Structure formats: C-alpha cells, structure tokens
Amino acid sequence: MYVHNLNDTNKSNKKTIITIGNYDGFHLGHRFLIDKLNKLSIIHDLNSVLVTFNPHTKNIVSNKNFKVLTTFNDKVHLAECLSIDIICEVSFNKNLKNKSYEDFINMIVDKYNPSIVLFGYDNKIGKNQKGDFEIISKYLRKSNIKVDNCEAYYNKSNKKVTTTAIKENILNYNIEEANKLLGRNYSLNGKVVKGENRGKSLGYPTANIEIMSFEQLIPPNGVYSVTLTANDVKYKSICNIGFCPTIKKNCSKITLEVHVINKEINLYDKIVLVEFISFIRKEIKFNNENDLKNQIMKDIDQVI
C-alpha cells in the first residue's frame, strides 16, 4: 500500500476508484463500504484509493478538542490490512474548510483520475458540507466519472453502526458492545514511562502508559480487562484509568496504568498497545492500601 498526501506529486499508475471521508474508527460500517470499494476495484481493474482527513474535519470546523477513535497512523495500518492500494492524507485546515465542493473534488480528480467515486450514505464534502451524493453526481455527470453510493450498515441486532454509537458505548463503559461495532478491540498506543512505583509496593507493579495521541478518546475512569502488547507479544492484564486516589494524594493528572498478570517484564521506554476487553468497575477511593490490594486480587480473578 502507498501513503500519499493530497499536496504531494504522487499519482496512481492506473485509473482509480476513490472514497472520501474521516473514516474514524474503521468500524464495521466503514469495512462494509471498503469491501464494496475493493470488489469494484477488482471488477473494473482500478486502484482503490481512500482519501481521509487529518486532523478530523470536526476538529477544525466546530470543536478543537474533538476526540477520535483512530489516529491517522491507525488508519494507515487498518487500510493496509483491508488491502487498500493507496491512502491519501488530506491535511485539513481552515483553507480547505472553506473550499467549495467543486474545487475540492477537482483536486481529487486531478490527482487520481478516478473512474468511480464511491460515497458513503451520509458522506458530504466541501464548504458547509454541500457536496452530497446527488450534488457530486450532477457535477461529475459530463466527466464520465461514475458516482456510486453505499447504504448504511446494520449489524445482526439491526443497529446502525456509527462512530457516534461506538463513542457513546465507550463513554458509558459498554466496552464489549463498542468492540462488537468496531469489529475489533478498542485500543490505545502509548509509551511506558517512569511512575511512582506505588503499585510495586502493593505487590502489583504497573506500567505507566503515556498515551501517544492527545486527540484519541480515552475511556472513562475505572478498571478494565485489557491486553498489553509489547514486542509482538500479548499479555493478559488489568488497567486502571484515573487518579489512583487511594495511593496518590491530590493527584490532578489522569494516568493509565497497566498490571501484567503473573508476569515480570521490563517495559520501560517500550511502545505498547493496550486493547480494551471489558469494563470491571469504576475507580473509587478505598479506606486504606490493604483494602485496595484485596480489591485488585478480586479484579484479577475476574480476568483470569
């Protein structure tokens, strides 16, 4: 797979089918559309191109603190896993925000010479999101570029799979439901940094994870069943997100700490992947450290 930027000089070596969007989450609904993209690319012998924005358009348009499910690097990895030929990064800014749909689609057409443009059911491009499926179809009618669309995806429970629904589930501790809609475990990348070693004094040493992307949604404070991957090895673990009120006094910074169950490994300075499996309990302040230690034992029992 090739990684391009909209403003670079890279082109496709043959005609293409393109789709455009934020693709935050690469969830089952997105995969449904990408599956159609790939099938059409094979039928018509086209390179498949996914054009996606970085940062998320809402970060510029309406909310500077908008949280995403997937960073651009995550999207690159997931697109490669789904056999996309080219992923094109659109460095989104105020200038692009104010471009008309005509100007924006012209930039894409000039770069990739598409035979087909595939729209998602709610996809809109250009200033004030005026460029929907019908508008773009009319605009490209004389260019011999076919504009196709893809309907919404509903899971086996007849629920429409959306990024918003996944975020709501995560924020309401429904990790397992969020994972079902994603089609994978929700995850965060981070670097293991020095902590206070308070967990070690309790007999449960933790890896203090510094999240690599400030823009990614962090699950709410609590204890979770997770897996931690380091050096391509997965470890069954538990994770605490929060302020550790029992052992840290007046802590104002949220931390993410992971205890690897029944393993002693040196993780300092390593880049790790934390995958959330299920929610165990909310974070609370215990009367003393011994009560906390007993609760940690119970938390681990739920995981193993």
Secondary structure per residue as TSV (DSSP state, phi and psi in degrees):
chain	resnum	aa	ss	phi	psi
A	1	M	-	360.0	142.6
A	2	Y	E	-104.3	143.2
A	3	V	E	-112.3	117.8
A	4	H	E	-114.9	166.3
A	5	N	E	-117.5	144.7
A	6	L	T	-55.5	-30.5
A	7	N	T	-92.7	-0.6
A	8	D	S	-86.9	-178.0
A	9	T	S	-96.1	4.0
A	10	N	-	-66.8	143.2
A	11	K	-	-131.2	174.9
A	12	S	-	-93.8	145.4
A	13	N	S	-81.1	-1.5
A	14	K	S	-154.1	176.5
A	15	K	-	-64.1	161.3
A	16	T	E	-132.2	166.1
A	17	I	E	-119.0	130.0
A	18	I	E	-122.8	152.2
A	19	T	E	-134.1	148.8
A	20	I	E	-128.8	133.4
A	21	G	E	171.4	175.1
A	22	N	-	-73.6	-34.1
A	23	Y	-	48.1	45.2
A	24	D	-	-78.1	114.9
A	25	G	S	112.5	-31.6
A	26	F	-	45.4	47.1
A	27	H	-	-80.8	-175.2
A	28	L	H	-62.2	-31.2
A	29	G	H	-66.0	-42.0
A	30	H	H	-64.9	-41.0
A	31	R	H	-65.6	-32.5
A	32	F	H	-61.1	-45.0
A	33	L	H	-68.1	-42.5
A	34	I	H	-65.7	-32.6
A	35	D	H	-62.5	-41.7
A	36	K	H	-65.8	-40.7
A	37	L	H	-57.4	-47.5
A	38	N	H	-66.5	-39.4
A	39	K	H	-63.9	-43.4
A	40	L	H	-67.0	-34.4
A	41	S	H	-65.5	-35.8
A	42	I	H	-72.1	-45.7
A	43	I	H	-58.6	-41.9
A	44	H	T	-102.7	6.8
A	45	D	T	54.0	58.0
A	46	L	-	-121.6	152.7
A	47	N	E	-79.0	134.8
A	48	S	E	-87.5	131.0
A	49	V	E	-127.1	125.6
A	50	L	E	-107.5	115.6
A	51	V	E	-99.2	119.6
A	52	T	E	-137.1	156.0
A	53	F	E	-98.0	143.6
A	54	N	E	-145.0	112.1
A	55	P	S	-75.5	177.4
A	56	H	-	-54.4	139.7
A	57	T	H	-57.1	-35.0
A	58	K	H	-66.1	-23.7
A	59	N	H	-64.0	-31.0
A	60	I	H	-95.3	-40.2
A	61	V	H	-73.4	-42.4
A	62	S	T	-138.0	-25.7
A	63	N	-	-148.5	106.5
A	64	K	T	-67.8	-18.7
A	65	N	T	-104.2	23.0
A	66	F	-	-62.5	131.8
A	67	K	-	-101.7	139.2
A	68	V	B	-111.7	163.1
A	69	L	S	-88.9	-30.8
A	70	T	S	-133.7	132.3
A	71	T	-	-76.1	170.6
A	72	F	H	-61.8	-40.2
A	73	N	H	-62.2	-37.0
A	74	D	H	-60.8	-43.5
A	75	K	H	-64.6	-37.2
A	76	V	H	-60.1	-47.2
A	77	H	H	-63.0	-45.8
A	78	L	H	-69.0	-36.1
A	79	A	H	-64.1	-39.3
A	80	E	H	-64.8	-39.7
A	81	C	H	-62.9	-26.9
A	82	L	T	-97.4	13.0
A	83	S	T	66.3	29.9
A	84	I	-	-68.9	139.5
A	85	D	S	-77.0	-41.6
A	86	I	E	-140.3	133.2
A	87	I	E	-113.4	130.1
A	88	C	E	-114.3	120.5
A	89	E	E	-85.8	125.9
A	90	V	E	-101.8	109.9
A	91	S	E	-73.5	95.0
A	92	F	-	-78.9	134.2
A	93	N	-	-150.0	-176.0
A	94	K	H	-65.1	-31.9
A	95	N	H	-64.0	-47.2
A	96	L	H	-68.3	-34.6
A	97	K	H	-56.0	-34.4
A	98	N	T	-95.4	3.7
A	99	K	S	-75.3	140.0
A	100	S	-	-68.5	161.5
A	101	Y	H	-62.7	-31.5
A	102	E	H	-63.7	-48.3
A	103	D	H	-64.7	-40.7
A	104	F	H	-69.0	-47.3
A	105	I	H	-66.3	-30.1
A	106	N	H	-63.4	-38.9
A	107	M	H	-61.1	-42.6
A	108	I	H	-67.7	-44.1
A	109	V	H	-63.8	-43.0
A	110	D	H	-62.7	-34.9
A	111	K	H	-79.9	-39.1
A	112	Y	H	-117.2	-3.6
A	113	N	-	47.5	58.0
A	114	P	E	-75.6	148.5
A	115	S	E	-91.8	-29.5
A	116	I	E	-136.8	137.4
A	117	V	E	-114.0	123.1
A	118	L	E	-106.2	119.4
A	119	F	E	-100.4	141.9
A	120	G	E	-75.6	166.7
A	121	Y	T	-62.5	-28.3
A	122	D	T	-118.9	19.6
A	123	N	-	-74.3	132.9
A	124	K	-	-143.4	141.5
A	125	I	B	-131.9	163.6
A	126	G	S	87.6	172.5
A	127	K	G	-54.2	131.6
A	128	N	G	59.3	19.2
A	129	Q	G	54.9	42.2
A	130	K	-	-81.0	-19.2
A	131	G	B	-87.9	81.6
A	132	D	-	-92.2	-174.3
A	133	F	H	-56.2	-47.9
A	134	E	H	-67.3	-41.9
A	135	I	H	-64.8	-45.9
A	136	I	H	-67.8	-35.3
A	137	S	H	-59.4	-45.4
A	138	K	H	-66.4	-41.1
A	139	Y	H	-65.3	-37.1
A	140	L	T	-95.2	4.6
A	141	R	G	-55.9	-41.4
A	142	K	G	-82.7	-2.7
A	143	S	G	-96.0	-0.2
A	144	N	T	65.3	19.5
A	145	I	-	-97.1	122.3
A	146	K	E	-80.6	132.9
A	147	V	E	-109.2	116.7
A	148	D	E	-112.4	163.1
A	149	N	E	-132.9	165.9
A	150	C	E	-130.4	131.0
A	151	E	-	-73.0	167.8
A	152	A	-	-65.6	154.5
A	153	Y	-	-105.0	130.9
A	154	Y	B	-115.1	136.7
A	155	N	-	-81.3	-173.5
A	156	K	T	-65.2	-21.3
A	157	S	T	-90.6	10.4
A	158	N	S	62.9	32.0
A	159	K	-	-102.0	132.1
A	160	K	B	-70.0	129.0
A	161	V	-	-86.8	116.4
A	162	T	-	-136.2	157.4
A	163	T	H	-61.3	-40.6
A	164	T	H	-59.8	-43.8
A	165	A	H	-63.0	-38.7
A	166	I	H	-65.4	-44.7
A	167	K	H	-62.2	-42.3
A	168	E	H	-61.3	-40.0
A	169	N	H	-65.9	-42.4
A	170	I	H	-61.7	-46.4
A	171	L	H	-69.8	-17.3
A	172	N	T	-104.3	19.4
A	173	Y	T	69.4	10.4
A	174	N	-	-88.9	64.1
A	175	I	H	-63.1	-42.0
A	176	E	H	-63.8	-39.8
A	177	E	H	-67.9	-40.6
A	178	A	H	-59.6	-42.3
A	179	N	H	-64.2	-35.8
A	180	K	H	-63.4	-41.2
A	181	L	H	-72.1	-33.5
A	182	L	H	-71.2	-35.4
A	183	G	T	83.1	14.4
A	184	R	S	-165.8	172.8
A	185	N	-	-81.2	135.8
A	186	Y	-	-64.4	139.6
A	187	S	E	-143.6	157.3
A	188	L	E	-130.9	139.2
A	189	N	E	-96.2	143.9
A	190	G	E	-160.8	171.9
A	191	K	E	-112.4	136.1
A	192	V	E	-79.3	122.3
A	193	V	E	-122.4	167.5
A	194	K	-	-64.5	134.2
A	195	G	-	-115.0	-155.5
A	196	E	-	-94.6	-3.0
A	197	N	-	60.2	26.3
A	198	R	H	-73.9	-32.4
A	199	G	H	-63.5	-36.7
A	200	K	H	-62.1	-37.2
A	201	S	H	-67.2	-22.2
A	202	L	H	-87.4	-8.6
A	203	G	T	93.4	6.5
A	204	Y	-	-131.7	77.7
A	205	P	-	-61.2	143.2
A	206	T	-	-124.4	151.4
A	207	A	E	-92.3	121.9
A	208	N	E	-85.5	112.7
A	209	I	E	-98.0	123.2
A	210	E	E	-95.3	110.6
A	211	I	E	-63.0	137.1
A	212	M	S	-81.7	-19.9
A	213	S	-	-126.6	118.0
A	214	F	T	-68.0	-19.4
A	215	E	T	-85.8	-9.9
A	216	Q	B	-86.1	143.4
A	217	L	-	-68.5	126.1
A	218	I	-	-101.7	129.1
A	219	P	-	-55.6	155.6
A	220	P	-	-66.4	162.7
A	221	N	S	-54.2	133.6
A	222	G	E	161.6	-174.1
A	223	V	E	-110.9	134.7
A	224	Y	E	-132.0	148.9
A	225	S	E	-81.6	126.9
A	226	V	E	-139.6	168.9
A	227	T	E	-116.8	143.0
A	228	L	E	-113.7	125.4
A	229	T	E	-108.4	124.8
A	230	A	E	-137.1	131.4
A	231	N	T	53.7	40.2
A	232	D	T	67.1	14.5
A	233	V	E	-112.9	130.9
A	234	K	E	-96.2	137.9
A	235	Y	E	-125.1	131.4
A	236	K	E	-68.6	130.2
A	237	S	E	-147.8	170.0
A	238	I	E	-122.4	152.1
A	239	C	E	-131.4	136.2
A	240	N	E	-112.8	127.2
A	241	I	E	-112.1	126.1
A	242	G	E	150.0	-148.3
A	243	F	-	-109.5	0.6
A	244	C	-	47.3	58.3
A	245	P	T	-65.4	-22.5
A	246	T	T	-72.6	-35.5
A	247	I	T	-113.5	-8.4
A	248	K	S	-120.4	123.9
A	249	K	T	-91.0	130.8
A	250	N	T	54.2	37.5
A	251	C	-	-78.6	128.7
A	252	S	-	-111.1	-2.6
A	253	K	S	-106.9	125.1
A	254	I	-	-69.4	132.9
A	255	T	E	-119.1	157.5
A	256	L	E	-121.9	110.8
A	257	E	E	-121.7	134.9
A	258	V	E	-121.5	128.7
A	259	H	E	-104.1	120.1
A	260	V	E	-82.0	123.0
A	261	I	T	-76.9	126.3
A	262	N	T	59.2	30.1
A	263	K	-	-139.0	141.6
A	264	E	-	-115.2	106.2
A	265	I	-	-136.2	146.0
A	266	N	-	-88.6	112.5
A	267	L	-	-110.4	0.6
A	268	Y	T	-55.8	132.2
A	269	D	T	72.7	3.2
A	270	K	-	-85.1	147.5
A	271	I	E	-86.8	125.4
A	272	V	E	-127.2	160.3
A	273	L	E	-115.7	125.2
A	274	V	E	-108.3	117.6
A	275	E	E	-106.8	128.7
A	276	F	E	-89.0	125.4
A	277	I	E	-99.5	-50.3
A	278	S	E	-160.7	161.4
A	279	F	E	-90.3	136.3
A	280	I	E	-102.6	-55.6
A	281	R	E	-164.0	164.8
A	282	K	-	-79.0	156.7
A	283	E	-	-76.4	131.4
A	284	I	-	-134.7	163.2
A	285	K	-	-94.2	122.6
A	286	F	-	-89.4	162.7
A	287	N	S	-65.6	-32.7
A	288	N	S	-157.4	172.0
A	289	E	H	-68.2	-28.6
A	290	N	H	-67.2	-39.4
A	291	D	H	-63.3	-39.4
A	292	L	H	-63.0	-43.8
A	293	K	H	-60.7	-42.5
A	294	N	H	-64.3	-37.3
A	295	Q	H	-68.9	-37.5
A	296	I	H	-61.2	-40.4
A	297	M	H	-58.9	-41.8
A	298	K	H	-67.9	-38.2
A	299	D	H	-61.4	-44.3
A	300	I	H	-64.5	-38.7
A	301	D	H	-58.5	-33.5
A	302	Q	H	-69.3	-25.6
A	303	V	H	-87.8	-39.9
A	304	I	-	-92.6	360.0
